[in-house]
Amino acid sequence: MNNSNLDIVATLGKRYQVYRKNMGYTQSEIANLTGISVFTVSSFDKGAGAGLSLSNMIALFKAIGQGYLPNIF
């Protein structure tokens, strides 16, 4: 299996969307919690987060819980 970085980010974004919804968060709520625009949250949800910075990605995951990240933040 040879996934490109774009494929990995796209898959991660789509999985994030499922988890975010299962946790009961809207895109607006995540934007408010993180200070990231709704547009950016929406783009990541759709798998188009290739330009997303690492710090924003960490903020997105922290907003929905530590389930995807080790407890180092």
Steps between C-alpha positions, in 0.01 A plus 500: 500500500662822386294795621614849421503763772191656341317166519594463865381852588177443306430177687590657834264795433210275409555286809522816708160607369341170604657516846409869543137425418496196729628723781212742429705798383404727211757664276408834659562367849840365398585833337409683820698260718813520286497847349519337156256618235188298419627489141821326612310252720264429211788454256671253731171311549473463123853365475642816346730593786829470314591859588406460866786583735611246756405736783147533361470126456606445861247763616223324306576165660538648846157665463325163463704321763827322545383180332724543196800659672726381777447697818804723446327827434 
